[in-house]
Amino acid sequence: MTDLLLTLPNFPTNSYTHLLPSLEKHFISTTDLLTLDAIDIAKRAQLPPLDVRRLANHVVAALQGQLGLGESNSKDTTAEGENDEKRGFLRKSGREVASQWNTISTLDPSMDAALGGGIPTGYITEITGESGAGKTQLLLTLLLSAQLPPPHGLSRPTLYISTEHALPTPRLHQILSTNPFLTDSPTSPSLDRILTLQTPDLESQDHILTYQLPVALPRHNISLVIIDSIAANYRAEHASSSMAQRTAELVRLGHLLRSLARTCNCAIVVANQVADRFDTEPLLKSNPPSSPPRMPPPQHPYTGTSTTIPSSSASLPPTSSPTSYTPLTLDHQLRFFTGWGDIPTPNLTPHPRNLNLKTPSLGLVWANQISCRIALVKELAPAKGSTGEYNDGGVEWNARRWRRWMRVVFAAWVGGVGEGESGVEIEIWAGGVRGVAEGKAREEGSGDESGGVV
């Protein structure tokens, strides 16, 4: 019954301590307890049938309480707030949900508008992108903005869990002293209200997230948990493991983080790495494979003359040219949940953005565990005064300048970017990350070390 506390974290197990070890020893899960007959379970685990039936009824009553059914929806409560609390978090009206909608601002109006108000609590939000796209810069901004009073923050401490490098406190101090939202606030955030943990390997990461994090969240009243990054330890230690084992671990991790975000009313934001994706479809279409050379007819072993082969056996089947991906293939559907590859390419002319396709790590299994995916895309900006000549499918690039976009790939509370849309253009500056106004002129040579735009 190791999954009982994962399904019902607040279930009182003190009354059933004499049953749980035997149930766990015989591999009886919570699903078995609810679906199988109590007599069969009692025979299998060698337990009293009445005690097994009492445990099953208690589990059913607890699940119904979360749905707002059964005794939890009784009308004999005197206080209205107490009645609302007992109704369960899964059965609430739209007005009740809207009243409890808490978000953490990115400290930029254009980015908040694209996210539907900011990063909401109670969900898992992923920020993915290649190195240098601005993932850590956005995460550091959220660490400080969550400490602001509403509507920008929640006035509560934050937690930063690192799997790759230590918390960059000099950069945090620079954002804190430069961003006007932070300097002008009556209650300025502090670096002392940021808790930090470091997980160098997958074993320590699993221990911290499973045992230490559920205790730290209510004890310190954490409003935001950041994991930077979620894929680093998996990519380092699961290269040779089975795919089924990693899938089971990712599903368990997603269930744990969702439960913590919902029960503790905090936002969980994870950074994810990306991998290069090679799409050979345009190349195959432009260079179709040639038909194999036809062999000369064989000669007779005695006379040396050529033998005639019937045309039906001599002709080879025509080689079919590659066609576009069917809608049911994963290669076709990657553009809907990865954030890359959704720019139309008419006449097989590759768009410069489609020449650098990326895929977030941990695959489709992890994509089903999160509620929102934010992709940070970066491109080399065209050089000032460029001739516009194409080289290998792209224009002449100025290697000193980058352009970045924030794209909402999918979210449960706001629509993502449309097909062919770039999203919100952003830039990294001394105060964190901010949106670029449409039509804003960029000075060439930016990206200095004095805190300017990068």
FIGU-880758 format. One line per 3 residues: for each residue x, y, z negated of N, C-alpha, C. Coordinates in steps of 0.02 Angstrom, whole numbers, always signed. Each point is the difference from the previous one (the first is absolute). Example, Ala and Ser with C-alpha at 12.3 -4.5 7.8 and 13.67 -1.06 7.14 Angstrom:
<nodes>
+660 -284 -390 -45 +59 +0 +45 +60 +0; -18 +53 +36 +42 +59 -3 -39 +55 -37
</nodes>
This chain:
<nodes>
+42 -60 +0 -42 +60 +0 +43 +62 +0; +57 -2 +34 +43 +58 +3 -31 +57 +38; -50 -14 +43 -31 +53 +39 -60 +30 -36
-15 -20 -61 -58 +27 -35 +11 +73 -18; +58 +17 -25 +14 +69 -18 +12 +44 +61; +18 -30 +56 +4 +39 +62 -69 +18 +25
-48 -46 -8 -68 +14 +21 -36 +45 -49; +8 -14 -65 -32 +38 -54 +55 +21 -49; +32 +57 +11 +56 +19 -44 -20 +9 -74
-63 +19 -13 -22 +14 -68 -40 -58 -30; +6 -59 +27 -39 -56 -25 +27 -23 -68; -43 -9 -50 +23 -21 -66 +16 -75 -1
+63 -16 -2 +22 -70 +2 +12 -30 -69; -9 +40 -53 +16 -26 -67 -46 -58 -20; -62 +0 +24 -47 -52 -19 +10 -65 +39
+45 +2 +50 +8 -59 +44 +72 -21 +3; +38 +13 -51 +71 -19 +1 +10 -76 -1; -50 -37 -24 +6 -73 +0 -19 -31 +67
-28 +40 +46 -20 -25 +66 +48 +19 +56; +27 +59 -4 +39 +26 +56 +63 -40 +15; +39 -23 -50 +60 -39 +18 -16 -64 +37
-53 -34 -19 -17 -62 +35 -27 +14 +70; -37 +53 +8 -25 +18 +67 +58 +19 +46; +48 +35 -27 +57 +20 +41 +44 -61 +16
+5 -47 -46 +40 -59 +11 -29 -42 +57; -66 -1 +8 -32 -40 +52 -18 +42 +61; +30 +59 +6 -6 +43 +59 -73 +17 +16
-36 +20 -51 -70 +21 +9 -1 +76 +1; -21 +28 +56 -1 +73 +9 -67 +28 -21; -4 +66 +3 -64 +33 -16 -53 -18 +51
+19 -7 +62 -48 -21 +51 -28 -69 -14; +43 -46 -21 -24 -67 -18 -48 +2 -60; +15 +44 -47 -43 +5 -59 -70 +25 +18
-5 +41 +51 -64 +28 +19 -38 -44 +49; +34 -40 +38 -33 -38 +54 -11 -74 -17; +45 -30 -41 -7 -70 -16 -45 -10 -61
-24 -60 -7 -42 -16 -58 +42 -4 -63; -29 +23 -56 +38 +2 -62 +19 -70 -24; -42 -51 +14 +17 -68 -21 +60 -26 +38
+3 +15 +66 +58 -23 +39 +64 +34 -24; -4 +64 -15 +60 +35 -25 +20 -28 -68; -49 -15 -43 +16 -27 -66 +33 -68 +6
-22 -42 +46 +32 -65 +9 +71 +8 +27; +8 +46 +46 +66 +9 +30 +50 +29 -50; -21 +46 -42 +45 +31 -48 -4 -31 -69
-45 -49 -10 -8 -33 -64 -18 +50 -55; -54 +38 +13 -23 +51 -47 -74 -11 -14; -26 +29 -55 -72 -6 -14 -42 +36 +53
-50 -32 +27 -40 +31 +53 -35 +64 -22; -23 +3 -62 -35 +59 -24 +47 +61 -2; +62 -11 -20 +47 +56 -2 +17 +24 +70
+7 -46 +47 +13 +20 +69 -59 +39 +29; -61 -23 -15 -59 +35 +25 -5 +70 -32; +18 +6 -63 -3 +66 -33 +51 +47 +30
+59 -25 +17 +51 +42 +32 -23 +22 +69; -30 -46 +38 -24 +18 +67 -55 +52 -4; -46 -6 -47 -53 +50 -7 +27 +68 -20
+51 +0 -41 +31 +63 -21 +35 +34 +59; +32 -38 +42 +33 +28 +59 -52 +29 +49; -54 -36 +9 -54 +25 +44 -29 +64 -27
-11 +4 -66 -27 +61 -30 +48 +58 +7; +65 -13 -5 +49 +54 +8 +2 +26 +72; -5 -45 +48 -2 +21 +70 -63 +39 +15
-56 -22 -27 -62 +38 +10 +3 +68 -33; +36 +5 -56 +8 +65 -32 +37 +49 +43; +50 -23 +38 +35 +44 +45 -44 +24 +57
-48 -40 +20 -46 +19 +53 -59 +41 -25; -5 +10 -65 -56 +38 -27 -62 -42 -8; +7 -65 -5 -57 -45 -7 -2 -29 -70
-54 -33 -15 -6 -35 -64 -6 +48 -58; +32 -18 -56 -8 +38 -61 +34 +68 +3; +50 +8 +44 +34 +64 +4 -44 +54 +28
-58 -18 +29 -44 +50 +30 -62 +9 -43; +4 -16 -64 -58 +6 -44 -15 +73 -13; -64 +13 -17 -23 +69 -9 -7 +19 -73
+24 -42 -45 -8 +15 -70 +58 +41 -29; +46 +21 +43 +54 +42 -23 -25 +70 -11; +27 +33 -49 -24 +66 -18 +36 +55 +38
+65 -6 +8 +38 +52 +35 +3 -16 +74; -11 +52 +41 +2 -10 +72 +70 -17 +24; +50 +31 -29 +68 -15 +20 +20 -71 -15
-25 -27 -57 +15 -70 -16 -34 -47 +49; -61 +17 +22 -35 -42 +48 +36 +0 +67; +25 +59 +21 +37 +4 +63 +64 -40 -3
+31 -1 -59 +62 -38 -5 -12 -74 +4; -57 -23 -25 -15 -71 +0 -28 -25 +66; -17 +45 +44 -30 -21 +63 +51 -34 +45
+63 +12 -11 +51 -31 +41 +24 +47 +54; +64 -7 +18 +29 +46 +48 -17 -18 +71; -29 -58 +13 -17 -19 +69 -71 +19 +19
-39 +26 -47 -69 +18 +16 -12 +72 -23; +18 +47 +43 -8 +71 -15 -29 +34 +61; -37 +54 -12 -29 +38 +55 +54 +42 +33
-17 +26 +60 +48 +41 +35 +18 +64 -38; -49 +28 -36 +14 +60 -39 +48 -14 -57; -8 -58 -31 +45 -18 -55 +72 -11 +26
+5 -31 +58 +67 -11 +28 +32 +66 +19; -40 +46 +30 +28 +65 +20 +21 +41 -61; -36 -6 -55 +18 +38 -60 +65 -24 -31
+18 -63 +11 +61 -29 -27 +57 -1 +52; -8 +35 +57 +50 +0 +52 +57 +47 -19; +57 -28 -18 +58 +38 -19 +55 -10 +51
+31 +54 +21 +53 -4 +50 +61 +37 -24; +57 -18 +29 +64 +32 -13 +21 +36 +64; +11 +64 -5 +14 +41 +59 +71 -10 +24
+8 +9 +66 +67 +1 +30 +30 +69 +0; -37 +49 -29 +21 +71 -4 +4 +32 +68; -38 -26 +49 -5 +31 +65 -72 -7 +24
-34 +55 +19 -71 -5 +20 -12 -44 +60; +43 +4 +51 -12 -40 +60 +8 -74 -13; +48 -19 -41 +9 -70 -16 -56 -26 -45
-22 +41 -47 -57 -20 -43 -63 -8 +41; -10 +43 +49 -60 -5 +42 +0 -64 +41; +59 -20 +25 +4 -62 +38 -12 -61 -44
+16 +5 -65 -9 -56 -47 -67 +1 -35; -42 +49 +15 -65 +3 -33 +4 +29 -70; +49 +42 -14 +7 +31 -65 +65 -17 -35
+35 -52 +21 +62 -20 -32 +3 -75 -9; +43 -22 -45 +8 -71 -16 -49 -17 -57; -50 -43 +12 -50 -14 -52 +24 -51 -50
-30 +2 -59 +14 -51 -51 -45 -60 +12; +23 -57 -25 -38 -62 +6 +14 -39 +63; +49 +21 +40 +15 -33 +63 +75 -8 +7
+19 -44 +47 +70 -8 +20 +11 +37 +66; +45 +47 +0 +16 +39 +59 +72 -15 +20; +9 -13 +64 +67 -16 +26 +24 +57 +44
+63 +18 -9 +34 +49 +43 +57 -36 +34; -4 -6 +66 +49 -38 +37 +34 +44 +52; +59 -18 +20 +37 +38 +49 +73 -21 +0
+35 +19 +53 +70 -18 +5 +43 +44 -46; +62 -16 -5 +46 +38 -42 +6 +72 +24; -7 +47 -46 +4 +70 +16 -65 +31 +22
-55 -37 -3 -65 +28 +21 -31 +44 -54; +22 -6 -63 -26 +42 -53 -41 -37 -52; +6 -67 -4 -39 -38 -48 +17 +20 -72
+64 -2 -17 +20 +15 -68 -14 +73 -17; +6 +46 +47 -15 +70 -13 -74 +10 -19; -44 -35 +35 -71 +5 -16 -15 -33 -67
+33 -55 -15 -11 -34 -64 +24 +44 -58; +56 +33 +7 +24 +44 -53 -47 +58 -11; -30 +26 +53 -49 +54 -8 -61 -24 -38
-22 -61 +13 -57 -27 -36 +16 -11 -74; +62 -18 -16 +19 -9 -70 -11 +63 -40; +11 +58 +30 -8 +63 -35 -71 +27 +4
-32 -8 +58 -67 +28 +7 -51 -37 -42; +12 -64 -16 -46 -38 -43 -2 +28 -70; +50 +37 -21 +1 +29 -67 -37 +67 -4
-19 +27 +57 -37 +64 +1 -71 -11 -24; -32 +52 -25 -71 -7 -19 -44 -5 +62; -61 -25 -6 -46 -4 +58 -11 +70 +29
-10 +5 +66 -13 -54 +48 +63 -28 +34; +59 +24 -17 +60 -23 +34 +27 -65 -31; -11 -11 -63 +26 -59 -34 -47 -25 -54
+28 -39 -45 -39 -31 -53 +26 +16 -69; +53 +42 -5 +29 +20 -64 +23 -60 -41; +28 -49 +33 +23 -61 -33 +69 -19 +25
+38 -39 -39 +67 -20 +21 -2 -46 +61; +58 -12 +29 +7 -42 +59 +55 -52 -11; +0 -51 +41 +48 -55 -5 +30 -14 +68
+66 -4 +3 +37 -12 +62 +38 -66 -7; -17 -49 +41 +33 -65 +1 +42 -5 +63; +64 -6 -8 +46 +0 +57 +28 -69 +11
+3 -22 +62 +31 -63 +18 +64 +8 +41; +18 +62 +16 +58 +11 +43 +51 +47 -32; -22 +56 -26 +46 +51 -26 -32 +32 -61
+40 +36 -38 -25 +32 -60 -41 +62 +18; -37 +24 -49 -41 +59 +10 +43 +61 +14; -9 +34 +58 +42 +59 +17 -22 +61 -40
+23 +7 -61 -19 +57 -42 +22 +68 +26; +59 +6 +33 +16 +67 +27 -50 +24 +53; -24 -45 +41 -50 +18 +50 -66 +17 -34
-18 -36 -52 -61 +16 -37 +4 +70 -31; +57 +17 -29 +9 +66 -29 -4 +54 +54; +25 -13 +60 -4 +48 +54 -72 +12 +21
-39 -54 +6 -71 +8 +18 -38 +37 -55; +16 -16 -62 -35 +32 -56 +13 +74 -4; +60 +22 +19 +18 +70 -5 -14 +39 +64
-23 -33 +53 -9 +34 +64 -73 +2 +22; -38 -53 -10 -69 -3 +24 -43 +49 -39; -36 +46 +34 -41 +50 -36 -57 -31 -40
-27 -56 +22 -54 -32 -38 +25 -23 -69; +64 -17 -4 +28 -24 -63 +26 +56 -44; +30 +50 +31 +28 +56 -39 -54 +46 -26
-55 +7 +36 -53 +47 -21 -52 -33 -45; +6 -64 -13 -50 -33 -42 +10 +18 -73; -55 +12 -37 +7 +16 -72 +30 -56 -41
-12 -62 +22 +29 -59 -33 +48 -32 +49; +61 +21 +0 +49 -24 +48 +18 -73 -13; +5 -41 +52 +21 -70 -10 +71 -3 -27
+16 -58 -28 +66 -10 -30 +28 -67 +21; +65 -2 +7 +33 -63 +16 -2 -49 -59; -12 +27 -60 -5 -44 -58 -64 -43 +1
-49 +19 +40 -63 -37 +4 +0 -50 +57; +58 -13 +27 +7 -50 +54 +37 -60 -29; -33 -55 -6 +31 -62 -22 +29 -36 +61
+55 -34 -9 +33 -32 +55 +24 -70 -19; -6 -46 +46 +23 -69 -7 +35 -20 +64; +48 -45 -5 +37 -24 +59 -2 -76 +1
-17 -27 +57 -6 -73 +10 +49 -21 +55; +58 -26 -19 +50 -17 +51 -14 -63 +39; -45 -43 -26 -14 -62 +36 -74 -17 -8
-21 -52 +36 -70 -17 +1 -24 -29 -66; +43 -34 -36 -20 -29 -65 -16 +55 -50; +43 +50 -6 -14 +55 -46 -60 +41 +23
-9 +8 +65 -57 +36 +25 -65 -35 -19; -2 -65 +8 -60 -38 -18 -14 +4 -75; +52 -3 -41 -9 +4 -72 -27 +69 -21
+27 +52 +29 -21 +68 -19 -72 +13 +21; -17 -19 +61 -68 +14 +24 -52 -44 -34; +19 -60 -20 -49 -46 -29 -10 +12 -75
+54 +14 -37 -4 +3 -72 +10 +71 -29; +48 +37 +25 +15 +65 -29 -47 +55 +25; -16 -2 +64 -42 +54 +28 -70 +1 -31
-36 -56 -10 -66 +4 -32 +2 +28 -70; +56 -6 -35 +5 +28 -67 +19 +74 +2; +43 +20 +47 +24 +69 +3 -54 +48 +24
-44 -21 +45 -50 +46 +28 -46 +29 -53; -34 -40 -41 -43 +31 -51 +39 +31 -57; +59 -26 -16 +37 +28 -56 +24 +71 +14
+24 +13 +60 +25 +66 +18 -50 +41 +41; -60 -26 +11 -51 +36 +37 +26 +21 +69; +26 -48 +37 +31 +14 +65 -54 +17 +51
+13 +51 +40 -47 +19 +53 +22 -24 +69; +64 -11 +9 +27 -18 +66 +57 -50 -9; -3 -54 +38 +54 -50 +2 +28 -2 +71
+64 +10 +6 +34 -1 +65 +49 -57 +1; -3 -41 +52 +46 -55 +11 +38 +14 +64; +65 +11 -6 +41 +20 +57 +61 -47 +5
-2 -51 +44 -56 -15 +45 -25 -71 -16; -58 -16 +25 -32 -63 -16 +31 -59 +37; +33 +13 +56 +24 -54 +43 +74 -16 -8
+37 +41 -37 +73 -8 -2 +20 -68 -28; -27 -19 -58 +19 -64 -30 -28 -59 +38; -59 +7 +30 -28 -55 +39 +42 -14 +63
+22 +52 +32 +41 -9 +60 +68 -28 -16; +25 +14 -60 +67 -24 -19 -1 -73 -22; -54 -22 -32 +1 -66 -31 -48 -50 +32
-41 +22 +47 -47 -46 +30 +16 -14 +74; +63 +8 +18 +18 -11 +70 -7 -74 +19; +16 -44 -47 -2 -72 +16 -58 -37 -34
-42 +35 -37 -55 -34 -34 -58 -12 +48; -47 -40 -22 -57 -16 +42 -48 +58 +4; -34 +4 +57 -48 +54 +10 -59 -7 -47
-21 -61 -15 -57 -10 -45 +15 +25 -70; +61 -11 -24 +19 +23 -66 -1 +75 -5; +28 +34 +51 +0 +73 -1 -70 +28 +6
-43 -33 +39 -68 +23 +7 -37 -3 -66; +9 -55 -36 -33 -7 -65 +25 +53 -49; +64 +15 +0 +27 +50 -46 -25 +70 +18
-6 +16 +64 -26 +65 +20 -73 +9 -18; -39 -53 +7 -71 +3 -18 -7 +10 -76; +40 -35 -38 -3 +8 -73 +22 +70 -21
+53 +26 +33 +23 +67 -16 -53 +53 +17; -32 -8 +58 -53 +48 +18 -58 -1 -48; -20 -60 -22 -55 -5 -49 +19 +31 -66
+62 -10 -22 +22 +29 -63 +1 +77 +3; +28 +28 +53 +4 +73 +5 -69 +31 +8; -45 -31 +36 -68 +27 +7 -36 +0 -67
+8 -53 -38 -32 -4 -66 +27 +53 -47; +65 +11 +0 +29 +52 -43 -21 +70 +21; -3 +12 +65 -21 +66 +24 -72 +15 -19
-42 -51 +2 -71 +10 -15 -13 +6 -74; +29 -45 -40 -14 +0 -72 +34 +58 -36; +59 +21 +21 +36 +55 -33 -11 +67 +33
-42 +3 +53 -16 +63 +34 +63 +38 +20; +45 -35 +34 +62 +31 +23 +8 -14 +74; +42 +38 +32 +16 -9 +71 +65 -39 +5
+0 -51 +43 +60 -39 +13 +21 +12 +72; +59 +29 +7 +27 +17 +66 +64 -39 +10; +4 -36 +55 +59 -41 +15 +31 +24 +65
+65 +0 +3 +36 +14 +61 +17 -66 +34; -3 -1 +65 +13 -61 +38 +48 +15 +56; +43 -49 +13 +48 +6 +55 -32 -22 +65
+34 +12 +55 -24 -19 +66 +55 -38 +36; -21 -37 +51 +46 -36 +43 -15 +18 +72; +51 -4 +42 -9 +16 +71 -44 -53 +34
-42 +24 +44 -43 -45 +39 +17 +7 +73; +12 -55 +33 +20 -1 +70 -60 -23 +41; -26 +46 +40 -57 -15 +43 +26 -9 +70
+2 -62 +25 +28 -15 +65 -52 +0 +55; -63 +16 -17 -53 -4 +51 +12 +48 +58; +16 +65 -12 +12 +44 +57 +60 -22 +42
+52 -27 -33 +59 -22 +38 -16 -59 +44; -40 -46 -25 -19 -59 +39 -44 +20 +58; -44 +49 -11 -43 +21 +55 +38 +36 +54
+50 +40 -19 +38 +36 +50 +49 -46 +37; +23 -53 -32 +46 -47 +31 -29 -71 -4; -48 -17 +41 -30 -67 -4 +52 -53 +17
-4 -57 -32 +49 -53 +15 -8 -24 +72; +57 -10 +32 +0 -23 +70 -12 -75 +2; -26 -23 +56 -15 -71 +7 +66 -39 +6
+3 -60 -26 +62 -39 +2 +19 -17 +72; +66 -5 +15 +21 -17 +69 -23 -69 +20; -19 -5 +63 -25 -65 +26 +60 -44 +18
-1 -62 -23 +55 -46 +12 -4 -27 +72; +57 -13 +31 -1 -28 +68 -28 -71 -1; -29 -21 +55 -30 -68 +1 +55 -53 -7
-14 -53 -35 +51 -53 -10 +12 -38 +65; +60 -28 +6 +20 -37 +60 -6 -75 -13; -11 -36 +55 -7 -72 -5 +68 -30 -17
+5 -48 -46 +66 -25 -22 +38 -37 +54; -34 -24 +55 +36 -39 +51 +7 +41 +65; -51 +32 +22 +2 +34 +64 +27 +71 -7
-6 +31 -61 +23 +68 -8 -48 +52 +25; -58 -21 +25 -49 +48 +24 -44 +22 -58; -30 +59 +8 -44 +28 -51 -67 -35 +0
-23 -15 -59 -67 -30 -7 -52 +54 -8; -57 -14 +26 -55 +49 -3 -40 -11 -64; -10 +54 -36 -39 -2 -63 -67 +32 +14
-53 -33 -21 -66 +30 +10 -4 +69 -31; -38 +43 +32 -5 +69 -23 -32 +5 -69; -44 -48 -16 -34 +3 -65 +49 -10 -57
+52 -43 +10 +49 -11 -53 +58 +47 +3; +14 +29 +59 +56 +45 +6 -15 +69 -27; -61 +22 +4 -18 +67 -23 -3 +2 -75
+29 +50 -30 -1 +8 -72 -59 +43 -21; -25 -9 -60 -56 +42 -23 +22 +72 -6; -42 +46 +20 +19 +71 -3 +11 +21 -73
+51 +42 -8 +15 +26 -66 -45 +59 -14; -38 -4 -54 -46 +53 -17 +37 +57 -32; -14 +60 +21 +31 +59 -30 -29 +12 -68
+40 +27 -46 -24 +12 -68 -57 +50 +0; -48 -12 -41 -58 +45 -7 +3 +33 -67; -44 +48 -9 -3 +36 -63 -26 -44 -55
+15 +20 -62 -20 -40 -57 -76 -2 -6; -27 -57 -20 -71 -5 -11 -18 +32 -66; -61 +23 -9 -18 +36 -61 +7 -41 -63
+1 -67 +4 +3 -41 -60 +71 -16 -22; +50 +20 +38 +69 -15 -19 +25 +52 -50; +47 -21 -41 +28 +45 -50 +40 +56 +33
+33 -14 +56 +39 +51 +34 -44 +58 +23; -62 -15 +19 -46 +52 +21 -27 +40 -60; -10 -33 -57 -31 +32 -57 +49 +35 -47
+65 -7 +13 +49 +33 -42 -9 +75 -2; -21 +30 +55 -6 +72 +2 -56 +27 -44; -44 -44 -23 -56 +23 -41 +19 +5 -74
+51 -35 -23 +16 +2 -72 +74 +12 -15; +42 +10 +51 +70 +13 -13 +17 +75 +1; -33 +39 +43 +16 +70 +7 +43 +17 +59
+21 -51 +37 +42 +10 +60 -31 -37 +58; +8 +27 +61 -20 -34 +60 -70 +15 +25; -32 +53 -26 -69 +15 +21 -3 +57 +51
+56 +19 +29 +1 +51 +52 -14 -34 +67; -52 +21 +37 -14 -32 +65 +59 +8 +48; +11 -52 +41 +54 +1 +49 -29 -15 +69
-30 +49 +34 -27 -12 +67 +55 -11 +51; -16 -42 +49 +46 -14 +56 +67 -29 -25; -3 -32 -59 +59 -34 -28 +58 +48 -11
-15 +65 -9 +52 +48 -15 +9 +5 -75; +54 -23 -29 +7 -2 -73 +2 +70 -30; -41 +12 -50 +2 +62 -37 +62 +0 -45
+34 +58 -8 +60 +0 -42 -12 -27 -70; -60 +11 -29 -13 -26 -66 -7 -76 -1; -21 -29 +55 -8 -72 +3 +66 -36 +14
+54 +37 +11 +64 -32 +10 +33 -18 -66; -27 +24 -56 +30 -12 -66 -55 -27 -46; -26 -59 +18 -55 -28 -38 +25 -31 -65
-40 +8 -53 +17 -27 -65 -59 -42 -26; +15 -45 -45 -51 -40 -34 +15 -1 -74; -47 +20 -43 +12 -3 -73 +15 -70 -23
+42 -5 -50 +22 -65 -26 -57 -35 -37; +10 -64 -13 -45 -45 -37 -61 -20 +39; -8 +24 +62 -48 -29 +46 -73 +17 -15
-43 -38 +33 -72 +11 -4 -28 -20 -69; +33 -46 -34 -24 -21 -66 +2 +58 -48; +54 +38 -1 +5 +58 -45 -46 +56 +23
-10 +8 +65 -45 +52 +24 -71 -10 -25; -20 -62 -12 -67 -14 -27 -5 +13 -75; +56 +11 -34 -2 +11 -72 -5 +74 -18
+16 +45 +46 +1 +71 -15 -64 +33 +26; -15 +58 -28 -60 +37 +20 +15 +55 +50; +61 +24 +3 +18 +55 +45 +72 -9 +21
+12 +13 +64 +68 -1 +27 +14 +67 +32; +54 +32 -22 +22 +64 +27 +67 -13 +35; +4 +15 +64 +61 -10 +39 +34 +68 +10
+63 +3 -16 +41 +60 +13 +44 -15 +60; -14 +34 +54 +33 -11 +64 +48 +57 +13; +60 -15 +21 +48 +52 +17 +25 -10 +71
+12 +56 +35 +25 -1 +68 +53 +54 +8; +46 -12 +44 +49 +51 +17 -34 +54 +41; +10 +63 -19 -33 +56 +34 +36 +15 +65
-36 +22 +53 +33 +19 +62 +47 +59 -11; +56 -2 +34 +49 +54 -7 -28 +64 +29; +19 +56 -30 -23 +65 +24 +33 +14 +68
-43 +16 +49 +25 +11 +67 +17 -63 +38; -32 -56 -18 +14 -63 +32 -25 +0 +71; +34 -36 +43 -21 -5 +70 -59 -46 +9
-16 -40 -50 -57 -45 +5 +14 -63 +40; +62 -15 +13 +16 -60 +37 -7 -60 -45; -28 -54 +27 -12 -60 -39 +61 -46 +4
+20 -25 -57 +53 -48 -5 -25 -60 -39; -5 -58 +33 -25 -61 -32 -69 +11 -30; -42 +37 +35 -69 +9 -22 -10 +58 -47
+51 +38 -19 -8 +57 -46 +35 +61 +27; -18 +58 -27 +31 +62 +23 +67 +9 -36; +34 +54 +18 +63 +15 -34 -16 +21 -72
+33 -33 -46 -15 +13 -70 +56 +40 -33; -20 +42 -48 +49 +36 -41 +7 -39 -65; +58 -31 -11 +8 -45 -56 +0 +36 -67
+1 +67 -1 +2 +36 -64 -70 +14 -27; -52 -14 +36 -67 +19 -20 -46 -60 +2; -45 -2 -50 -50 -53 -3 -68 +31 -8
-49 -34 +27 -70 +18 -11 -34 -59 -34; -42 +14 -49 -32 -52 -40 -75 +10 -1; -37 -55 -3 -72 +1 -4 -24 -47 -55
-53 +21 -33 -33 -43 -48 -65 -25 +32; -7 -66 +4 -58 -29 +33 -36 -46 -49; -65 +11 -10 -41 -45 -40 -22 -57 +45
+31 -57 -9 -14 -58 +44 -70 -27 -15; -14 -15 -63 -66 -21 -21 -9 +18 -74; -61 +12 -20 -16 +16 -69 -74 -15 -11
-17 -15 -62 -69 -17 -17 -43 +62 -10; +29 +58 -6 -38 +61 -17 +7 +55 +52; +40 -9 +51 +9 +51 +51 +18 -34 +65
-19 +31 +56 +16 -29 +65 +73 +9 +18; +28 -49 +34 +69 +4 +22 +7 +43 +63; +61 +7 +23 +12 +39 +60 -27 -38 +60
-25 +37 +50 -26 -31 +60 +54 -24 +46; -20 -38 +51 +48 -27 +47 +33 +56 +40; +65 +2 -1 +37 +51 +35 +13 +62 -40
-28 +7 -61 +12 +58 -42 +64 -9 -40; +34 +56 -11 +64 -2 -35 -8 +3 -76; -54 +30 -25 -8 +9 -71 +20 +69 -22
+19 +7 -62 +20 +64 -29 +76 +6 +4; +24 +52 +34 +73 +9 +4 +24 +28 -67; +54 -29 -25 +27 +19 -65 +73 +16 +7
+27 +30 -52 +71 +15 -2 +23 -6 -72; +63 -16 -9 +31 -7 -66 +37 +65 -16; -16 +28 -57 +33 +62 -21 +19 -6 -73
+27 +53 -28 +25 -3 -68 -55 -16 -50; -62 +19 +15 -55 -12 -46 -36 -65 +12; +27 -45 +39 -31 -65 +12 -18 -11 +72
-64 -14 +13 -26 -12 +67 -60 +46 +11; -3 +31 +59 -56 +44 +15 -18 -6 +73; -61 +20 +16 -23 -3 +69 +26 +58 +40
+7 -11 +65 +24 +51 +46 -61 +30 +35; -6 +66 -4 -56 +33 +32 +4 -9 +75; -60 -7 +33 -2 -12 +72 +27 +61 +36
+46 -11 +46 +29 +54 +39 +57 +35 -35; +22 -26 -58 +55 +32 -36 +65 -9 +38; +36 +54 +9 +64 -4 +35 +54 -25 -47
+41 -46 +26 +54 -30 -39 +66 +29 +24; +40 +21 -48 +65 +27 +17 +49 -58 +9; +39 +4 +52 +48 -53 +13 +58 +6 -49
+22 -58 -21 +54 -2 -48 -24 -6 -72; -65 -15 -9 -25 -9 -68 +26 -65 -28; -11 -10 -65 +24 -61 -33 +65 +11 -37
+10 +63 -23 +62 +13 -37 -5 -28 -71; +54 +3 -36 +4 -29 -66 -21 +50 -54; -24 +59 +17 -19 +50 -48 -72 -5 -20
-34 -52 +19 -71 -9 -20 -48 +21 +54; +23 +8 +62 -45 +19 +54 -38 -59 +26; -31 +9 +57 -40 -52 +31 +46 -51 +31
-17 -64 -7 +38 -54 +30 -39 -29 +58
</nodes>
